[in-house]
Amino acid sequence: MHNAVPIVERMSWARQVLKQIEGRLTPENRIVILADQRYREQLMPELQQRYASVEVPMEGLEFGHQLAWLTQAHNTRTEHGVS
């Protein structure tokens, strides 16, 4: 089963992500979140408070559809020579 990670670990992950981006981004940066909803919920309040643009392109998609979306995005980038 995916997403069986306890909330304590997801909260720790979110703190780690926020720590890693601290000082590297400005409030004007566009943030694109590809994490699953259960991980996003730990990040979104802080990111929306700090940054002008926070996007979640896979919001509302079930897990299988998220994988298909990522595969399609990867294939499109590869076809256009972007790595």
The 8 nearest C-alpha neighbors of each residue, nearest first, counted from 0:
[[1, 3, 2, 4, 62, 63, 5, 61],
 [2, 0, 3, 4, 62, 35, 37, 63],
 [3, 1, 4, 0, 37, 5, 35, 38],
 [2, 4, 1, 5, 0, 6, 37, 9],
 [3, 5, 2, 6, 8, 9, 1, 7],
 [6, 4, 7, 8, 3, 9, 2, 10],
 [5, 7, 9, 8, 10, 4, 37, 11],
 [8, 6, 10, 5, 9, 11, 4, 12],
 [7, 9, 11, 10, 6, 5, 12, 4],
 [10, 8, 6, 12, 11, 7, 38, 13],
 [9, 11, 13, 7, 8, 12, 41, 6],
 [10, 12, 8, 14, 9, 13, 15, 7],
 [13, 11, 9, 15, 10, 14, 8, 16],
 [12, 14, 10, 16, 15, 11, 42, 41],
 [15, 13, 17, 11, 12, 16, 18, 10],
 [14, 16, 12, 18, 13, 17, 19, 11],
 [17, 15, 19, 13, 18, 14, 12, 20],
 [18, 16, 14, 20, 19, 15, 21, 13],
 [17, 19, 15, 21, 16, 20, 14, 13],
 [20, 18, 16, 17, 21, 15, 23, 22],
 [19, 21, 23, 17, 18, 22, 24, 16],
 [22, 20, 18, 23, 19, 17, 24, 16],
 [21, 23, 24, 20, 25, 19, 18, 17],
 [24, 22, 20, 21, 25, 19, 28, 18],
 [25, 23, 22, 28, 20, 21, 26, 27],
 [24, 26, 27, 28, 23, 50, 22, 49],
 [25, 27, 50, 28, 49, 51, 24, 29],
 [28, 26, 25, 51, 50, 29, 52, 24],
 [29, 27, 25, 26, 24, 30, 50, 52],
 [28, 30, 52, 53, 27, 31, 51, 50],
 [29, 31, 53, 52, 54, 28, 32, 50],
 [32, 30, 54, 53, 55, 33, 29, 56],
 [31, 33, 55, 34, 54, 30, 53, 56],
 [34, 32, 55, 31, 35, 57, 56, 39],
 [35, 33, 32, 39, 38, 36, 37, 55],
 [34, 36, 38, 37, 39, 33, 62, 58],
 [37, 35, 39, 38, 40, 34, 58, 59],
 [36, 38, 40, 35, 39, 2, 41, 9],
 [37, 39, 36, 35, 40, 41, 9, 34],
 [40, 38, 36, 42, 41, 37, 43, 34],
 [39, 41, 38, 42, 37, 43, 36, 44],
 [40, 42, 39, 38, 13, 10, 43, 9],
 [43, 41, 39, 40, 13, 45, 44, 46],
 [42, 44, 46, 45, 40, 39, 47, 41],
 [45, 43, 47, 46, 42, 48, 41, 40],
 [44, 46, 48, 43, 47, 42, 49, 41],
 [47, 45, 43, 49, 48, 44, 50, 42],
 [48, 46, 44, 50, 45, 49, 43, 53],
 [47, 49, 45, 46, 50, 44, 51, 43],
 [50, 48, 46, 47, 26, 45, 51, 25],
 [51, 49, 26, 47, 52, 46, 48, 27],
 [50, 52, 27, 26, 53, 47, 29, 49],
 [51, 53, 29, 50, 30, 54, 28, 47],
 [54, 52, 30, 31, 29, 47, 51, 50],
 [53, 55, 31, 30, 56, 32, 52, 29],
 [54, 56, 32, 58, 57, 31, 33, 53],
 [55, 57, 58, 54, 33, 32, 31, 59],
 [58, 56, 55, 60, 65, 59, 33, 68],
 [59, 57, 55, 60, 56, 36, 35, 33],
 [58, 60, 57, 61, 36, 56, 65, 55],
 [61, 59, 58, 57, 64, 65, 62, 63],
 [60, 62, 64, 63, 65, 59, 57, 58],
 [61, 63, 65, 64, 66, 60, 35, 1],
 [64, 62, 66, 65, 61, 67, 60, 68],
 [63, 65, 67, 61, 66, 62, 60, 68],
 [66, 64, 62, 68, 63, 67, 60, 61],
 [65, 67, 69, 63, 64, 68, 70, 62],
 [66, 68, 64, 70, 65, 69, 71, 63],
 [69, 67, 65, 71, 66, 70, 64, 72],
 [70, 68, 72, 66, 71, 67, 73, 65],
 [69, 71, 67, 73, 68, 72, 74, 66],
 [72, 70, 74, 68, 73, 69, 75, 67],
 [73, 71, 69, 75, 70, 74, 68, 76],
 [74, 72, 70, 76, 71, 75, 69, 77],
 [75, 73, 77, 71, 76, 72, 78, 70],
 [76, 74, 78, 72, 77, 73, 71, 79],
 [75, 77, 81, 73, 79, 74, 78, 72],
 [76, 78, 74, 80, 79, 75, 81, 73],
 [79, 77, 75, 76, 80, 74, 81, 73],
 [80, 78, 76, 77, 81, 75, 74, 82],
 [79, 81, 77, 78, 76, 82, 75, 74],
 [82, 80, 76, 77, 79, 78, 75, 73],
 [81, 77, 80, 76, 73, 79, 78, 74]]
